[in-house]
Amino acid sequence: MSYRTTGRLLITAGAFFLSTFLSTGTFGHGLIESPSARNHFCGVITKPNEAGTPQAQYPVCAQAFENLGTQGYNFMSVLTHHRGRLRPLPPLSPPQTPPANEAGGVTPPLAQHVCSYDSESFDGNPTVWDQPIDWPTNNLQAGRNRFTWNISWGPHFSDTQEFHYWITKPGFQFTVGTPLAWSDFEAQPFCQLAFDRENPGANPDIVARVDDAKFDTFCDVPQRSGRHVIYAEWGRNYFTWERFHGCVDVVFGGGGTPIDADISVQPAGALSGAGSVVLDASGSIGNNLTYSWQVQSQTTDAQYTIADPGAAISTLSFTDPSAAGSVTVALTVSAGAQSSVETAVLEHLPQTATSAWVFEQVLTEARTLSAGDRVNIRLVLGDGTDVFLPATPLVITAANSAADAWPAALAQAVNALDGEVRIGVLNSADQVVPAPSATANNVYSKVTADVASVFLQVEPAPAPGNCAYEVVSEWNTGFSGKIVISNTGTTAIEGWTVNWNYSDGTVLTEVWNAQSSGSYTATNLSWNATIAPGASVEFGFNGTKGGATAELPAVTGSVCQ
């Protein structure tokens, strides 16, 4: 069995296929890119490795990534498997069967963390995008607005079922340091859109842009003033019940038309050899717009030029026929004090006449892993099926954890499968050879490949700590307790976050030696962030009991075994 891949315009580039399926599943992956959701601002545009550097377009993302930095690379995977926020849940029609968590007609409780909806990808813990920081905002006006979902990380058009949007109440006050709660939002969505896969054009408020792997959804946003948050869901049908969640931070101004940047590239698809493509921003929304185009590449920026960076429609030219890598095109549209930014990443494939291999993507940016980390690559086929290579992730050791060592080790593991995929450097003999380098290794596939996208997956080493909840004392209605975090590993713990909840209505009234939020999450302070091997830290709290005896809840977190 062989597959053919065509050129794509992707926010993340690259694709490949191995004819022998080693491990499979089906996942769509996506997020709202316009107006930018939190995981678009901090994940797609500003990446964890850029936090705290001049390259960070949104410096505040460093606060979100702090202690949770590796989550930021999974910006497209804020997902669950159920029917989401809508209450009461709508009835199901045959042949649909409910998700497992709705078996027997049970309506599952609302998630604790709003923006991630207790995402399964992060074990239900608060994510980067749940952090109560001063998030970047989008300018918005009441009335008809476009919300664009980028689903290029798993383009599921055929089993998409619906899109839902909620907004915070008119009197909402955004407060840095206070996590969002469902009580902040209207009980019912202001926009519910159903998608008919048999008749994609049936709903004029949903436009399926298959070539660009995007959904445009159009909603009438209610009147608001000042700062608000829109919570959104993209739901797939009973094939998977997969649902994606996100929050869009917005500021409502006076009258006028909202600003929304939109990039179209013609012809669509990957760049190849030397040539040019048309960059078209005429689909952007707004009055009296000005335009600014920028381009940045993984190789030499001088190879890429934009003919008229201030025009709505311009031309991107590329001169090196042997260039290979990702090219980022950024568009900023402005009107007065308002502006909107959209980015797109184009694959640039080298011009080859006889090679059996096609460049797909750079394997990784320079990064050092830790002993015990598990790494492999995940590809998403055109039909949404996932394949993992190798099926059992490579376990990193102290000997190959360096930035220039583990990419070669992973390349050797993948190349040993002798399939249609290779990782390494393409040499003059048309062979893909692993290189002892932090950044030189690329992913290649044979010309028969056909998938939507590829991801490098790094699973952190198992937690090196133990987290113990203790009741110190209790009285008639109250109690005092503590949580002790012990480092049972051989390396220092740098930063920690733990979570617990009470089933009997217990309420904490005071917490010390930790920063607390929600019900309940605790994070280190600056002075107790580091826990040396064999050492421990603790924080304490007082509370009101929910029963006759103080409850002993389980404690979870990235440092808890």
Secondary structure, 3 states (H helix, E strand, C coil): CCCCCCCCEECCCCCCCCCCCCCEEECCCCEEEECCCHHHHECCCECHHHCCCCCCCCCCHHHHHCCCHHHHHHCCCCEEECCCCCCCCCCCCCCCCCCHHHHHHCCCCCCCCCCCCCCHHHCCCCCHHHCCCCCCCEEECCEEEEEEEECCCCCCCCCEEEEEEEEECCCCCCCCCCCCCHHHECCCCCEEEECCCCCCCCCCCEEEEHHHCEEEEEEEECCCCEEEEEEEEEEECCCCCEEEEEEEEEEECCCCCCCECCCEEECCCCEECCEEEEEECCCCECCCCEEEEEEEECCCHHHEEECCCCCCEEEEEECCCCCCEEEEEEEEEEECCEEEEEEEEEEEECCCCCCCEEEEEECCCCCCCCCCCEEEEEEEECCCEEEEEEEEEEECCCCCCCCCCHHHHHHHHHHCCCCCEEEEEECCCCCEECCCCCCCCEEEEECCCCEEEEEEEEECCCCCEEEEEEEEEECCCEEEEEEEEEECCCCCEECCEEECCCCCCCEEEEEECCEEECCCEEECCHHHCEECCCCEEEEEEEEECCCCCCCCCCCEECCCC
